[in-house]
Amino acid sequence: MDEKKINPIEEVEEGLDEDVLVLTLEDEDGNSYDFIREAETTIDGNLYYALVPLDESFKDAEGDYLILKVIEDGEEISFENLDEDEEDRVAEYFDDLFFSEVNYDEQ
């Protein structure tokens, strides 16, 4: 998937917290996938989303989560894939956020 475009309408899945943002992304082949925005961060002035796929088949193919750069053009929002250096920096942030070990003995 190169550039992703989303429907600007935010969808909330039934049974999820009202603050949960569910985005539907469409790839270049016209396949649609639903994602939950798990986290976001701004690095070097760019906004990034960590998206967790709701579709299990996408999760198996792509990993635990997907990182995309948010591109805002007025009211329209689109996403771009990250280049390799950018992906390394942003993935390090999200990996620390999601997977850092908690030492419960230090309380």
Biopython code that builds the backbone (N, CA, C, O; Angstrom):
import numpy as np
from Bio.PDB.StructureBuilder import StructureBuilder

atoms = [
    (1, "MET", "N", (0.842, -1.169, 0.000)),
    (1, "MET", "CA", (0.000, 0.000, 0.000)),
    (1, "MET", "C", (0.889, 1.234, 0.000)),
    (1, "MET", "O", (1.708, 1.415, 0.902)),
    (2, "ASP", "N", (0.732, 2.077, -1.003)),
    (2, "ASP", "CA", (1.534, 3.282, -1.071)),
    (2, "ASP", "C", (0.879, 4.418, -0.283)),
    (2, "ASP", "O", (1.213, 4.637, 0.882)),
    (3, "GLU", "N", (-0.024, 5.121, -0.895)),
    (3, "GLU", "CA", (-0.725, 6.181, -0.183)),
    (3, "GLU", "C", (-2.127, 5.708, 0.119)),
    (3, "GLU", "O", (-2.798, 5.129, -0.735)),
    (4, "LYS", "N", (-2.562, 5.958, 1.335)),
    (4, "LYS", "CA", (-3.887, 5.531, 1.755)),
    (4, "LYS", "C", (-4.789, 6.735, 1.838)),
    (4, "LYS", "O", (-4.361, 7.807, 2.266)),
    (5, "LYS", "N", (-6.017, 6.574, 1.439)),
    (5, "LYS", "CA", (-7.006, 7.626, 1.612)),
    (5, "LYS", "C", (-8.114, 7.061, 2.475)),
    (5, "LYS", "O", (-8.494, 5.897, 2.346)),
    (6, "ILE", "N", (-8.623, 7.896, 3.352)),
    (6, "ILE", "CA", (-9.686, 7.435, 4.233)),
    (6, "ILE", "C", (-10.919, 8.265, 4.016)),
    (6, "ILE", "O", (-10.862, 9.394, 3.529)),
    (7, "ASN", "N", (-12.029, 7.686, 4.384)),
    (7, "ASN", "CA", (-13.265, 8.429, 4.443)),
    (7, "ASN", "C", (-13.130, 9.361, 5.640)),
    (7, "ASN", "O", (-12.848, 8.886, 6.740)),
    (8, "PRO", "N", (-13.322, 10.675, 5.471)),
    (8, "PRO", "CA", (-13.122, 11.596, 6.582)),
    (8, "PRO", "C", (-14.116, 11.433, 7.727)),
    (8, "PRO", "O", (-13.946, 12.042, 8.783)),
    (9, "ILE", "N", (-15.143, 10.625, 7.531)),
    (9, "ILE", "CA", (-16.108, 10.385, 8.599)),
    (9, "ILE", "C", (-15.513, 9.378, 9.572)),
    (9, "ILE", "O", (-15.102, 8.290, 9.169)),
    (10, "GLU", "N", (-15.467, 9.731, 10.837)),
    (10, "GLU", "CA", (-14.942, 8.830, 11.862)),
    (10, "GLU", "C", (-16.029, 7.824, 12.215)),
    (10, "GLU", "O", (-17.170, 8.194, 12.491)),
    (11, "GLU", "N", (-15.661, 6.558, 12.202)),
    (11, "GLU", "CA", (-16.605, 5.501, 12.531)),
    (11, "GLU", "C", (-16.240, 4.919, 13.890)),
    (11, "GLU", "O", (-15.061, 4.723, 14.184)),
    (12, "VAL", "N", (-17.216, 4.650, 14.700)),
    (12, "VAL", "CA", (-16.984, 4.021, 15.995)),
    (12, "VAL", "C", (-17.695, 2.678, 15.985)),
    (12, "VAL", "O", (-18.907, 2.608, 15.781)),
    (13, "GLU", "N", (-16.932, 1.613, 16.207)),
    (13, "GLU", "CA", (-17.496, 0.268, 16.228)),
    (13, "GLU", "C", (-18.322, 0.069, 17.494)),
    (13, "GLU", "O", (-17.980, 0.599, 18.552)),
    (14, "GLU", "N", (-19.401, -0.689, 17.387)),
    (14, "GLU", "CA", (-20.255, -0.985, 18.527)),
    (14, "GLU", "C", (-19.447, -1.722, 19.590)),
    (14, "GLU", "O", (-18.685, -2.638, 19.278)),
    (15, "GLY", "N", (-19.619, -1.320, 20.835)),
    (15, "GLY", "CA", (-18.939, -1.984, 21.935)),
    (15, "GLY", "C", (-17.582, -1.385, 22.254)),
    (15, "GLY", "O", (-16.955, -1.781, 23.236)),
    (16, "LEU", "N", (-17.113, -0.444, 21.452)),
    (16, "LEU", "CA", (-15.828, 0.195, 21.729)),
    (16, "LEU", "C", (-16.066, 1.499, 22.473)),
    (16, "LEU", "O", (-17.147, 2.083, 22.389)),
    (17, "ASP", "N", (-15.061, 1.950, 23.193)),
    (17, "ASP", "CA", (-15.108, 3.233, 23.874)),
    (17, "ASP", "C", (-15.400, 4.330, 22.853)),
    (17, "ASP", "O", (-14.927, 4.253, 21.719)),
    (18, "GLU", "N", (-16.156, 5.328, 23.227)),
    (18, "GLU", "CA", (-16.523, 6.394, 22.301)),
    (18, "GLU", "C", (-15.312, 7.164, 21.789)),
    (18, "GLU", "O", (-15.385, 7.766, 20.717)),
    (19, "ASP", "N", (-14.199, 7.164, 22.524)),
    (19, "ASP", "CA", (-13.004, 7.886, 22.109)),
    (19, "ASP", "C", (-12.154, 7.100, 21.110)),
    (19, "ASP", "O", (-11.154, 7.616, 20.613)),
    (20, "VAL", "N", (-12.538, 5.874, 20.815)),
    (20, "VAL", "CA", (-11.776, 5.040, 19.899)),
    (20, "VAL", "C", (-12.104, 5.446, 18.469)),
    (20, "VAL", "O", (-13.271, 5.519, 18.084)),
    (21, "LEU", "N", (-11.074, 5.706, 17.698)),
    (21, "LEU", "CA", (-11.248, 6.083, 16.301)),
    (21, "LEU", "C", (-10.984, 4.863, 15.429)),
    (21, "LEU", "O", (-9.903, 4.276, 15.474)),
    (22, "VAL", "N", (-11.979, 4.490, 14.640)),
    (22, "VAL", "CA", (-11.837, 3.382, 13.700)),
    (22, "VAL", "C", (-11.785, 3.981, 12.302)),
    (22, "VAL", "O", (-12.689, 4.711, 11.896)),
    (23, "LEU", "N", (-10.723, 3.669, 11.571)),
    (23, "LEU", "CA", (-10.525, 4.182, 10.220)),
    (23, "LEU", "C", (-10.615, 3.043, 9.224)),
    (23, "LEU", "O", (-10.145, 1.936, 9.486)),
    (24, "THR", "N", (-11.213, 3.316, 8.093)),
    (24, "THR", "CA", (-11.252, 2.353, 7.001)),
    (24, "THR", "C", (-10.291, 2.841, 5.925)),
    (24, "THR", "O", (-10.464, 3.933, 5.385)),
    (25, "LEU", "N", (-9.283, 2.039, 5.614)),
    (25, "LEU", "CA", (-8.299, 2.372, 4.591)),
    (25, "LEU", "C", (-8.508, 1.484, 3.385)),
    (25, "LEU", "O", (-8.883, 0.318, 3.515)),
    (26, "GLU", "N", (-8.269, 2.028, 2.236)),
    (26, "GLU", "CA", (-8.401, 1.276, 0.990)),
    (26, "GLU", "C", (-7.040, 1.219, 0.313)),
    (26, "GLU", "O", (-6.377, 2.244, 0.156)),
    (27, "ASP", "N", (-6.619, 0.012, -0.091)),
    (27, "ASP", "CA", (-5.338, -0.122, -0.782)),
    (27, "ASP", "C", (-5.511, 0.113, -2.277)),
    (27, "ASP", "O", (-6.622, 0.364, -2.744)),
    (28, "GLU", "N", (-4.415, 0.032, -3.026)),
    (28, "GLU", "CA", (-4.431, 0.319, -4.463)),
    (28, "GLU", "C", (-5.273, -0.687, -5.256)),
    (28, "GLU", "O", (-5.652, -0.417, -6.395)),
    (29, "ASP", "N", (-5.566, -1.848, -4.653)),
    (29, "ASP", "CA", (-6.389, -2.862, -5.320)),
    (29, "ASP", "C", (-7.870, -2.727, -4.985)),
    (29, "ASP", "O", (-8.685, -3.523, -5.451)),
    (30, "GLY", "N", (-8.225, -1.726, -4.180)),
    (30, "GLY", "CA", (-9.618, -1.517, -3.816)),
    (30, "GLY", "C", (-10.079, -2.303, -2.605)),
    (30, "GLY", "O", (-11.265, -2.281, -2.275)),
    (31, "ASN", "N", (-9.164, -3.002, -1.929)),
    (31, "ASN", "CA", (-9.512, -3.740, -0.718)),
    (31, "ASN", "C", (-9.599, -2.778, 0.457)),
    (31, "ASN", "O", (-8.733, -1.918, 0.620)),
    (32, "SER", "N", (-10.632, -2.915, 1.271)),
    (32, "SER", "CA", (-10.811, -2.056, 2.439)),
    (32, "SER", "C", (-10.434, -2.816, 3.706)),
    (32, "SER", "O", (-10.721, -4.004, 3.848)),
    (33, "TYR", "N", (-9.785, -2.102, 4.621)),
    (33, "TYR", "CA", (-9.374, -2.665, 5.901)),
    (33, "TYR", "C", (-9.739, -1.677, 7.000)),
    (33, "TYR", "O", (-9.589, -0.467, 6.831)),
    (34, "ASP", "N", (-10.221, -2.200, 8.133)),
    (34, "ASP", "CA", (-10.546, -1.359, 9.282)),
    (34, "ASP", "C", (-9.406, -1.410, 10.287)),
    (34, "ASP", "O", (-8.826, -2.465, 10.543)),
    (35, "PHE", "N", (-9.098, -0.252, 10.849)),
    (35, "PHE", "CA", (-8.024, -0.114, 11.830)),
    (35, "PHE", "C", (-8.509, 0.717, 13.003)),
    (35, "PHE", "O", (-9.354, 1.598, 12.848)),
    (36, "ILE", "N", (-7.969, 0.431, 14.173)),
    (36, "ILE", "CA", (-8.164, 1.264, 15.349)),
    (36, "ILE", "C", (-6.909, 2.108, 15.516)),
    (36, "ILE", "O", (-5.792, 1.591, 15.470)),
    (37, "ARG", "N", (-7.098, 3.408, 15.712)),
    (37, "ARG", "CA", (-5.945, 4.257, 16.021)),
    (37, "ARG", "C", (-5.566, 3.986, 17.469)),
    (37, "ARG", "O", (-6.243, 4.429, 18.398)),
    (38, "GLU", "N", (-4.473, 3.251, 17.644)),
    (38, "GLU", "CA", (-4.018, 2.858, 18.977)),
    (38, "GLU", "C", (-3.267, 3.990, 19.664)),
    (38, "GLU", "O", (-3.379, 4.176, 20.876)),
    (39, "ALA", "N", (-2.502, 4.743, 18.884)),
    (39, "ALA", "CA", (-1.716, 5.842, 19.444)),
    (39, "ALA", "C", (-1.344, 6.792, 18.321)),
    (39, "ALA", "O", (-1.447, 6.461, 17.140)),
    (40, "GLU", "N", (-0.910, 7.976, 18.715)),
    (40, "GLU", "CA", (-0.402, 8.940, 17.743)),
    (40, "GLU", "C", (0.739, 9.702, 18.385)),
    (40, "GLU", "O", (0.831, 9.800, 19.609)),
    (41, "THR", "N", (1.598, 10.234, 17.550)),
    (41, "THR", "CA", (2.708, 11.039, 18.042)),
    (41, "THR", "C", (3.111, 12.033, 16.969)),
    (41, "THR", "O", (2.845, 11.833, 15.784)),
    (42, "THR", "N", (3.750, 13.097, 17.399)),
    (42, "THR", "CA", (4.325, 14.059, 16.478)),
    (42, "THR", "C", (5.835, 14.012, 16.660)),
    (42, "THR", "O", (6.350, 14.206, 17.761)),
    (43, "ILE", "N", (6.535, 13.750, 15.560)),
    (43, "ILE", "CA", (7.997, 13.703, 15.565)),
    (43, "ILE", "C", (8.482, 14.569, 14.420)),
    (43, "ILE", "O", (8.041, 14.414, 13.281)),
    (44, "ASP", "N", (9.391, 15.480, 14.724)),
    (44, "ASP", "CA", (9.934, 16.403, 13.721)),
    (44, "ASP", "C", (8.838, 17.134, 12.959)),
    (44, "ASP", "O", (8.964, 17.368, 11.757)),
    (45, "GLY", "N", (7.754, 17.500, 13.661)),
    (45, "GLY", "CA", (6.674, 18.260, 13.052)),
    (45, "GLY", "C", (5.698, 17.450, 12.223)),
    (45, "GLY", "O", (4.774, 18.019, 11.642)),
    (46, "ASN", "N", (5.875, 16.139, 12.150)),
    (46, "ASN", "CA", (4.968, 15.275, 11.393)),
    (46, "ASN", "C", (4.128, 14.439, 12.352)),
    (46, "ASN", "O", (4.625, 13.953, 13.368)),
    (47, "LEU", "N", (2.845, 14.279, 12.016)),
    (47, "LEU", "CA", (1.931, 13.475, 12.817)),
    (47, "LEU", "C", (1.917, 12.050, 12.293)),
    (47, "LEU", "O", (1.816, 11.826, 11.087)),
    (48, "TYR", "N", (2.021, 11.076, 13.211)),
    (48, "TYR", "CA", (2.017, 9.661, 12.853)),
    (48, "TYR", "C", (0.958, 8.946, 13.678)),
    (48, "TYR", "O", (0.758, 9.248, 14.855)),
    (49, "TYR", "N", (0.280, 7.986, 13.037)),
    (49, "TYR", "CA", (-0.666, 7.120, 13.721)),
    (49, "TYR", "C", (-0.098, 5.709, 13.765)),
    (49, "TYR", "O", (0.498, 5.233, 12.799)),
    (50, "ALA", "N", (-0.294, 5.050, 14.901)),
    (50, "ALA", "CA", (-0.074, 3.611, 15.006)),
    (50, "ALA", "C", (-1.453, 2.984, 14.929)),
    (50, "ALA", "O", (-2.300, 3.207, 15.794)),
    (51, "LEU", "N", (-1.672, 2.193, 13.880)),
    (51, "LEU", "CA", (-2.981, 1.620, 13.611)),
    (51, "LEU", "C", (-2.941, 0.104, 13.806)),
    (51, "LEU", "O", (-2.066, -0.581, 13.278)),
    (52, "VAL", "N", (-3.892, -0.394, 14.561)),
    (52, "VAL", "CA", (-4.007, -1.835, 14.796)),
    (52, "VAL", "C", (-5.133, -2.354, 13.908)),
    (52, "VAL", "O", (-6.266, -1.879, 13.998)),
    (53, "PRO", "N", (-4.827, -3.328, 13.051)),
    (53, "PRO", "CA", (-5.859, -3.844, 12.145)),
    (53, "PRO", "C", (-6.915, -4.645, 12.892)),
    (53, "PRO", "O", (-6.605, -5.406, 13.809)),
    (54, "LEU", "N", (-8.163, -4.463, 12.487)),
    (54, "LEU", "CA", (-9.256, -5.272, 13.022)),
    (54, "LEU", "C", (-9.415, -6.559, 12.238)),
    (54, "LEU", "O", (-9.989, -7.525, 12.741)),
    (55, "ASP", "N", (-8.919, -6.586, 11.023)),
    (55, "ASP", "CA", (-8.990, -7.758, 10.154)),
    (55, "ASP", "C", (-7.806, -8.668, 10.454)),
    (55, "ASP", "O", (-6.657, -8.285, 10.233)),
    (56, "GLU", "N", (-8.077, -9.863, 10.954)),
    (56, "GLU", "CA", (-7.012, -10.802, 11.345)),
    (56, "GLU", "C", (-6.107, -11.192, 10.176)),
    (56, "GLU", "O", (-4.914, -11.409, 10.384)),
    (57, "SER", "N", (-6.630, -11.286, 8.963)),
    (57, "SER", "CA", (-5.796, -11.671, 7.830)),
    (57, "SER", "C", (-4.772, -10.588, 7.523)),
    (57, "SER", "O", (-3.650, -10.902, 7.125)),
    (58, "PHE", "N", (-5.130, -9.331, 7.697)),
    (58, "PHE", "CA", (-4.168, -8.246, 7.496)),
    (58, "PHE", "C", (-3.119, -8.273, 8.598)),
    (58, "PHE", "O", (-1.936, -8.051, 8.342)),
    (59, "LYS", "N", (-3.551, -8.544, 9.820)),
    (59, "LYS", "CA", (-2.635, -8.581, 10.960)),
    (59, "LYS", "C", (-1.553, -9.641, 10.754)),
    (59, "LYS", "O", (-0.383, -9.393, 11.043)),
    (60, "ASP", "N", (-1.932, -10.810, 10.260)),
    (60, "ASP", "CA", (-0.956, -11.876, 10.035)),
    (60, "ASP", "C", (0.042, -11.483, 8.951)),
    (60, "ASP", "O", (1.220, -11.830, 9.042)),
    (61, "ALA", "N", (-0.406, -10.775, 7.945)),
    (61, "ALA", "CA", (0.455, -10.423, 6.818)),
    (61, "ALA", "C", (1.387, -9.270, 7.144)),
    (61, "ALA", "O", (2.519, -9.244, 6.660)),
    (62, "GLU", "N", (0.947, -8.326, 7.943)),
    (62, "GLU", "CA", (1.691, -7.083, 8.122)),
    (62, "GLU", "C", (2.341, -6.911, 9.488)),
    (62, "GLU", "O", (3.214, -6.054, 9.627)),
    (63, "GLY", "N", (1.965, -7.671, 10.491)),
    (63, "GLY", "CA", (2.555, -7.500, 11.809)),
    (63, "GLY", "C", (1.544, -7.025, 12.828)),
    (63, "GLY", "O", (0.336, -7.098, 12.600)),
    (64, "ASP", "N", (2.046, -6.531, 13.967)),
    (64, "ASP", "CA", (1.187, -6.139, 15.078)),
    (64, "ASP", "C", (0.438, -4.829, 14.840)),
    (64, "ASP", "O", (-0.732, -4.696, 15.200)),
    (65, "TYR", "N", (1.123, -3.871, 14.234)),
    (65, "TYR", "CA", (0.483, -2.590, 13.968)),
    (65, "TYR", "C", (1.129, -1.942, 12.753)),
    (65, "TYR", "O", (2.208, -2.343, 12.316)),
    (66, "LEU", "N", (0.458, -0.942, 12.221)),
    (66, "LEU", "CA", (0.892, -0.247, 11.021)),
    (66, "LEU", "C", (1.140, 1.210, 11.384)),
    (66, "LEU", "O", (0.327, 1.824, 12.076)),
    (67, "ILE", "N", (2.253, 1.767, 10.924)),
    (67, "ILE", "CA", (2.556, 3.174, 11.161)),
    (67, "ILE", "C", (2.398, 3.931, 9.852)),
    (67, "ILE", "O", (2.963, 3.550, 8.827)),
    (68, "LEU", "N", (1.625, 5.004, 9.900)),
    (68, "LEU", "CA", (1.438, 5.843, 8.726)),
    (68, "LEU", "C", (1.605, 7.304, 9.108)),
    (68, "LEU", "O", (1.263, 7.717, 10.216)),
    (69, "LYS", "N", (2.139, 8.080, 8.169)),
    (69, "LYS", "CA", (2.245, 9.528, 8.352)),
    (69, "LYS", "C", (0.917, 10.141, 7.919)),
    (69, "LYS", "O", (0.386, 9.812, 6.858)),
    (70, "VAL", "N", (0.388, 11.035, 8.749)),
    (70, "VAL", "CA", (-0.876, 11.699, 8.469)),
    (70, "VAL", "C", (-0.586, 12.962, 7.662)),
    (70, "VAL", "O", (0.219, 13.801, 8.067)),
    (71, "ILE", "N", (-1.243, 13.083, 6.530)),
    (71, "ILE", "CA", (-1.124, 14.255, 5.673)),
    (71, "ILE", "C", (-2.477, 14.960, 5.668)),
    (71, "ILE", "O", (-3.477, 14.399, 5.220)),
    (72, "GLU", "N", (-2.497, 16.190, 6.168)),
    (72, "GLU", "CA", (-3.741, 16.954, 6.209)),
    (72, "GLU", "C", (-3.683, 18.035, 5.142)),
    (72, "GLU", "O", (-2.725, 18.803, 5.060)),
    (73, "ASP", "N", (-4.731, 18.079, 4.325)),
    (73, "ASP", "CA", (-4.851, 19.094, 3.289)),
    (73, "ASP", "C", (-6.225, 19.726, 3.432)),
    (73, "ASP", "O", (-7.198, 19.287, 2.819)),
    (74, "GLY", "N", (-6.283, 20.761, 4.253)),
    (74, "GLY", "CA", (-7.576, 21.365, 4.555)),
    (74, "GLY", "C", (-8.415, 20.396, 5.354)),
    (74, "GLY", "O", (-8.026, 19.983, 6.446)),
    (75, "GLU", "N", (-9.562, 20.033, 4.817)),
    (75, "GLU", "CA", (-10.469, 19.100, 5.494)),
    (75, "GLU", "C", (-10.157, 17.644, 5.148)),
    (75, "GLU", "O", (-10.659, 16.735, 5.809)),
    (76, "GLU", "N", (-9.342, 17.414, 4.129)),
    (76, "GLU", "CA", (-9.040, 16.050, 3.695)),
    (76, "GLU", "C", (-7.816, 15.501, 4.427)),
    (76, "GLU", "O", (-6.851, 16.211, 4.708)),
    (77, "ILE", "N", (-7.902, 14.223, 4.716)),
    (77, "ILE", "CA", (-6.814, 13.522, 5.385)),
    (77, "ILE", "C", (-6.407, 12.343, 4.518)),
    (77, "ILE", "O", (-7.253, 11.604, 4.015)),
    (78, "SER", "N", (-5.100, 12.176, 4.349)),
    (78, "SER", "CA", (-4.589, 10.981, 3.681)),
    (78, "SER", "C", (-3.376, 10.500, 4.464)),
    (78, "SER", "O", (-2.895, 11.176, 5.373)),
    (79, "PHE", "N", (-2.896, 9.329, 4.097)),
    (79, "PHE", "CA", (-1.757, 8.740, 4.778)),
    (79, "PHE", "C", (-0.680, 8.415, 3.763)),
    (79, "PHE", "O", (-0.959, 8.134, 2.598)),
    (80, "GLU", "N", (0.564, 8.459, 4.236)),
    (80, "GLU", "CA", (1.698, 8.056, 3.420)),
    (80, "GLU", "C", (2.517, 7.026, 4.182)),
    (80, "GLU", "O", (2.610, 7.058, 5.409)),
    (81, "ASN", "N", (3.111, 6.110, 3.419)),
    (81, "ASN", "CA", (4.073, 5.199, 4.017)),
    (81, "ASN", "C", (5.321, 5.983, 4.382)),
    (81, "ASN", "O", (5.566, 7.062, 3.843)),
    (82, "LEU", "N", (6.098, 5.443, 5.290)),
    (82, "LEU", "CA", (7.308, 6.102, 5.748)),
    (82, "LEU", "C", (8.511, 5.568, 4.986)),
    (82, "LEU", "O", (8.532, 4.406, 4.578)),
    (83, "ASP", "N", (9.529, 6.435, 4.793)),
    (83, "ASP", "CA", (10.773, 5.918, 4.236)),
    (83, "ASP", "C", (11.496, 5.147, 5.341)),
    (83, "ASP", "O", (11.087, 5.200, 6.501)),
    (84, "GLU", "N", (12.548, 4.445, 4.997)),
    (84, "GLU", "CA", (13.195, 3.518, 5.931)),
    (84, "GLU", "C", (13.724, 4.205, 7.190)),
    (84, "GLU", "O", (13.513, 3.708, 8.296)),
    (85, "ASP", "N", (14.413, 5.347, 7.035)),
    (85, "ASP", "CA", (14.952, 6.056, 8.205)),
    (85, "ASP", "C", (13.838, 6.589, 9.100)),
    (85, "ASP", "O", (13.901, 6.484, 10.325)),
    (86, "GLU", "N", (12.832, 7.155, 8.473)),
    (86, "GLU", "CA", (11.688, 7.694, 9.208)),
    (86, "GLU", "C", (10.967, 6.566, 9.953)),
    (86, "GLU", "O", (10.581, 6.723, 11.112)),
    (87, "GLU", "N", (10.793, 5.435, 9.279)),
    (87, "GLU", "CA", (10.116, 4.297, 9.898)),
    (87, "GLU", "C", (10.872, 3.799, 11.122)),
    (87, "GLU", "O", (10.259, 3.471, 12.138)),
    (88, "ASP", "N", (12.199, 3.740, 11.035)),
    (88, "ASP", "CA", (13.003, 3.295, 12.178)),
    (88, "ASP", "C", (12.803, 4.195, 13.396)),
    (88, "ASP", "O", (12.623, 3.705, 14.510)),
    (89, "ARG", "N", (12.834, 5.519, 13.182)),
    (89, "ARG", "CA", (12.670, 6.474, 14.292)),
    (89, "ARG", "C", (11.290, 6.367, 14.920)),
    (89, "ARG", "O", (11.163, 6.297, 16.142)),
    (90, "VAL", "N", (10.260, 6.353, 14.088)),
    (90, "VAL", "CA", (8.894, 6.346, 14.597)),
    (90, "VAL", "C", (8.547, 4.990, 15.214)),
    (90, "VAL", "O", (7.877, 4.933, 16.245)),
    (91, "ALA", "N", (8.994, 3.910, 14.595)),
    (91, "ALA", "CA", (8.730, 2.568, 15.134)),
    (91, "ALA", "C", (9.393, 2.406, 16.501)),
    (91, "ALA", "O", (8.835, 1.748, 17.379)),
    (92, "GLU", "N", (10.556, 2.985, 16.690)),
    (92, "GLU", "CA", (11.227, 2.903, 17.994)),
    (92, "GLU", "C", (10.364, 3.554, 19.072)),
    (92, "GLU", "O", (10.242, 3.024, 20.177)),
    (93, "TYR", "N", (9.771, 4.691, 18.755)),
    (93, "TYR", "CA", (8.886, 5.368, 19.712)),
    (93, "TYR", "C", (7.689, 4.476, 20.059)),
    (93, "TYR", "O", (7.409, 4.239, 21.234)),
    (94, "PHE", "N", (6.987, 3.984, 19.035)),
    (94, "PHE", "CA", (5.794, 3.172, 19.285)),
    (94, "PHE", "C", (6.147, 1.828, 19.935)),
    (94, "PHE", "O", (5.404, 1.353, 20.794)),
    (95, "ASP", "N", (7.255, 1.213, 19.545)),
    (95, "ASP", "CA", (7.658, -0.037, 20.183)),
    (95, "ASP", "C", (7.909, 0.173, 21.677)),
    (95, "ASP", "O", (7.509, -0.651, 22.499)),
    (96, "ASP", "N", (8.578, 1.290, 22.026)),
    (96, "ASP", "CA", (8.795, 1.592, 23.443)),
    (96, "ASP", "C", (7.463, 1.799, 24.156)),
    (96, "ASP", "O", (7.283, 1.349, 25.287)),
    (97, "LEU", "N", (6.545, 2.471, 23.503)),
    (97, "LEU", "CA", (5.238, 2.736, 24.088)),
    (97, "LEU", "C", (4.446, 1.446, 24.308)),
    (97, "LEU", "O", (3.853, 1.256, 25.370)),
    (98, "PHE", "N", (4.436, 0.569, 23.317)),
    (98, "PHE", "CA", (3.608, -0.638, 23.368)),
    (98, "PHE", "C", (4.263, -1.826, 24.057)),
    (98, "PHE", "O", (3.586, -2.610, 24.723)),
    (99, "PHE", "N", (5.577, -1.964, 23.900)),
    (99, "PHE", "CA", (6.215, -3.218, 24.296)),
    (99, "PHE", "C", (7.281, -3.087, 25.376)),
    (99, "PHE", "O", (7.957, -4.066, 25.690)),
    (100, "SER", "N", (7.444, -1.905, 25.946)),
    (100, "SER", "CA", (8.461, -1.779, 26.988)),
    (100, "SER", "C", (8.050, -2.630, 28.183)),
    (100, "SER", "O", (6.878, -2.699, 28.554)),
    (101, "GLU", "N", (9.022, -3.252, 28.753)),
    (101, "GLU", "CA", (8.740, -4.146, 29.875)),
    (101, "GLU", "C", (8.525, -3.330, 31.145)),
    (101, "GLU", "O", (9.225, -2.353, 31.410)),
    (102, "VAL", "N", (7.554, -3.756, 31.905)),
    (102, "VAL", "CA", (7.277, -3.114, 33.185)),
    (102, "VAL", "C", (7.841, -3.999, 34.271)),
    (102, "VAL", "O", (7.553, -5.195, 34.326)),
    (103, "ASN", "N", (8.647, -3.406, 35.135)),
    (103, "ASN", "CA", (9.211, -4.154, 36.252)),
    (103, "ASN", "C", (8.341, -3.884, 37.466)),
    (103, "ASN", "O", (8.459, -2.839, 38.106)),
    (104, "TYR", "N", (7.467, -4.832, 37.782)),
    (104, "TYR", "CA", (6.542, -4.644, 38.886)),
    (104, "TYR", "C", (7.215, -4.788, 40.237)),
    (104, "TYR", "O", (6.622, -4.431, 41.255)),
    (105, "ASP", "N", (8.443, -5.303, 40.276)),
    (105, "ASP", "CA", (9.164, -5.463, 41.543)),
    (105, "ASP", "C", (9.708, -4.135, 42.050)),
    (105, "ASP", "O", (10.086, -4.045, 43.218)),
    (106, "GLU", "N", (9.761, -3.100, 41.214)),
    (106, "GLU", "CA", (10.336, -1.826, 41.613)),
    (106, "GLU", "C", (9.313, -0.885, 42.230)),
    (106, "GLU", "O", (9.500, 0.330, 42.167)),
    (107, "GLN", "N", (8.266, -1.382, 42.810)),
    (107, "GLN", "CA", (7.248, -0.503, 43.403)),
    (107, "GLN", "C", (7.478, -0.271, 44.849)),
    (107, "GLN", "O", (6.709, 0.446, 45.489)),
]
sb = StructureBuilder()
sb.init_structure("model")
sb.init_model(0)
sb.init_chain("A")
sb.init_seg("    ")
for serial, (resi, resn, name, xyz) in enumerate(atoms, 1):
    if name == "N":
        sb.init_residue(resn, " ", resi, " ")
    sb.init_atom(name, np.array(xyz, "f"), 0.0, 1.0, " ", f" {name:<3s}", serial, name[0])
structure = sb.get_structure()
